[in-house]
Amino acid sequence: MAAGAKARRQAQVDADAVRAASRADAAHRVERAEAERQAILANARQRAAVIVREAEREAADAAGRLNEVALLDAKRIREEAVEEILKLMSTLTTERDHILADARDDARRIVDAAQQARDASRDDVSTSTDGEHTDRAPEADTARHRVASTSELDELFFASAPDPAPIAPPSPVERRRRKRFGRNR
């Protein structure tokens, strides 16, 4: 029995040695796996940092391009607005000139009609008083045949005219968007 106990003991010692070697090998493998995991994580962090930097740079470039496009659009809109204002001012000036010309023509007609009515009434008065002597100077006859100047006509016409009503602000103009060809958005 001694031989069996000795063999058991030897088997026990061999089993303990194998267990210890297995534990050491397992610990060594765990350490290597942990080191490999740390290296993989460090590599992944580095790649993520590179990707984030590239994304930030691309975002900044895109923001810069969008800013440039927005500035160009704003400049174009300002230029178009100036053109529209110039067209509107030209139209308003033309309309004002036409209105003033019509008003001057009307004033001349009114003044002429009034002078003709006055002349007709003077002729009626002079025919009714043919034999009577008038104290009227010859300059008065020449003065009535004088043509009124434009500023005198304006004064005559606009002196009795009521003040103009205030102009209401214009309603906003609905604008159509222009199609842009050959431009990627």
C-alpha positions in Angstrom: 0.0 0.0 0.0 2.8 2.1 0.5 3.4 2.0 -3.2 -0.1 3.1 -3.9 0.1 6.0 -1.4 3.3 7.0 -2.8 1.9 7.0 -6.3 -1.1 8.9 -5.1 1.1 11.5 -3.5 3.2 11.7 -6.6 0.0 12.1 -8.6 -1.2 14.7 -6.2 2.1 16.6 -6.4 2.0 16.3 -10.2 -1.7 17.5 -10.3 -0.8 20.5 -8.0 2.1 21.3 -10.3 -0.1 21.2 -13.3 -2.7 23.3 -11.6 -0.1 25.9 -10.6 1.3 25.9 -14.1 -2.2 26.3 -15.5 -2.9 29.1 -13.1 0.3 30.9 -14.0 -0.3 30.3 -17.7 -3.9 31.6 -17.3 -2.7 34.6 -15.4 -0.1 35.3 -18.0 -2.7 34.9 -20.8 -5.1 37.3 -18.9 -2.3 39.8 -18.6 -1.5 39.5 -22.3 -5.2 39.8 -23.2 -5.5 42.9 -21.0 -2.5 44.4 -22.6 -3.9 43.6 -26.0 -7.3 45.1 -25.0 -5.6 48.3 -23.8 -3.7 48.5 -27.1 -6.9 48.0 -29.1 -8.7 50.7 -27.0 -5.8 53.1 -27.4 -5.8 52.5 -31.1 -9.6 53.0 -31.3 -9.4 56.2 -29.3 -6.7 57.5 -31.6 -8.7 56.6 -34.7 -11.8 58.2 -33.1 -9.9 61.4 -32.3 -8.6 61.5 -35.9 -12.2 61.0 -37.3 -13.6 63.7 -34.9 -10.9 66.2 -36.0 -11.6 65.5 -39.7 -15.3 65.8 -39.1 -14.7 69.1 -37.3 -12.5 70.4 -40.1 -15.0 69.4 -42.7 -17.8 71.0 -40.7 -15.8 74.2 -40.4 -15.1 74.1 -44.2 -18.8 73.5 -44.9 -19.8 76.3 -42.5 -17.3 78.6 -44.3 -18.7 77.6 -47.7 -22.2 78.2 -46.4 -21.2 81.6 -45.0 -19.7 82.5 -48.3 -22.8 81.4 -50.2 -25.0 83.3 -47.7 -22.9 86.5 -48.2 -23.1 86.2 -52.0 -26.8 85.7 -51.8 -27.2 88.7 -49.5 -25.1 90.8 -51.9 -27.2 89.6 -54.8 -30.4 90.4 -52.9 -29.1 93.9 -52.1 -28.2 94.5 -55.7 -31.6 93.4 -56.9 -33.2 95.6 -54.2 -31.3 98.6 -55.4 -32.3 97.9 -59.0 -35.9 97.5 -58.0 -35.8 100.8 -56.0 -34.2 102.6 -59.0 -37.0 101.2 -61.3 -39.6 102.3 -58.8 -38.1 105.8 -58.4 -37.9 106.2 -62.2 -41.5 105.1 -62.5 -42.6 107.5 -59.7 -40.6 110.4 -61.3 -42.2 109.8 -64.7 -45.7 109.5 -63.2 -45.1 112.7 -61.2 -43.9 114.5 -64.3 -47.0 113.4 -66.2 -49.3 114.4 -63.4 -47.6 117.8 -63.1 -47.8 118.4 -66.8 -51.5 117.5 -66.8 -52.0 119.8 -63.9 -50.3 122.6 -65.6 -52.3 122.0 -68.8 -55.5 122.0 -66.7 -54.4 125.2 -64.9 -53.7 126.9 -68.3 -57.1 125.9 -69.6 -58.7 127.2 -66.4 -56.8 130.4 -66.5 -57.6 130.8 -70.2 -61.2 130.1 -69.7 -61.3 132.6 -66.8 -59.6 135.2 -68.9 -62.0 134.6 -71.8 -64.9 134.9 -69.4 -63.4 138.1 -68.0 -62.8 139.5 -71.5 -66.3 138.6 -72.5 -67.7 140.3 -69.5 -65.6 143.4 -70.1 -66.7 143.4 -73.7 -70.3 143.2 -72.5 -69.6 146.1 -70.1 -67.8 148.1 -72.7 -70.6 147.6 -75.3 -73.2 148.7 -72.7 -71.2 151.8 -71.9 -70.0 152.7 -75.4 -70.2 156.4 -75.1 -68.8 156.6 -71.7 -65.1 157.5 -71.0 -63.1 155.0 -69.0 -60.2 155.9 -66.8 -58.5 152.6 -67.6 -54.9 153.0 -68.7 -53.6 151.4 -72.0 -51.2 149.3 -70.0 -54.1 147.4 -68.5 -55.2 146.2 -72.0 -51.7 144.9 -72.7 -51.5 143.3 -69.3 -54.6 141.2 -69.9 -53.1 139.7 -73.1 -49.9 138.6 -71.3 -49.4 134.8 -70.9 -48.9 133.6 -67.4 -45.7 131.8 -66.5 -45.6 128.2 -65.3 -44.8 129.2 -61.7 -47.8 131.7 -61.7 -50.0 128.9 -63.1 -48.8 126.6 -60.4 -49.5 129.2 -57.7 -53.0 129.8 -59.2 -53.8 126.1 -59.5 -52.3 124.9 -56.2 -53.3 127.8 -54.0 -56.9 126.7 -53.8 -56.1 123.0 -53.9 -56.6 121.0 -50.7 -53.6 119.4 -49.0 -53.0 116.0 -50.5 -54.0 112.9 -48.5 -51.2 111.0 -46.8 -49.8 108.2 -48.9 -50.5 104.8 -47.5 -47.4 102.5 -47.3 -47.2 100.2 -50.2 -48.3 96.6 -49.8 -45.4 94.1 -49.9 -44.7 92.7 -53.3 -44.9 89.0 -53.7 -41.7 87.8 -55.2 -41.1 84.7 -57.3 -38.0 82.7 -56.7 -35.8 82.4 -59.7 -34.8 78.9 -60.8 -31.1 78.3 -60.6 -29.6 76.0 -63.2 -26.3 74.3 -62.9 -25.9 75.1 -59.2 -25.7 72.3 -56.7 -27.2 73.0 -53.3 
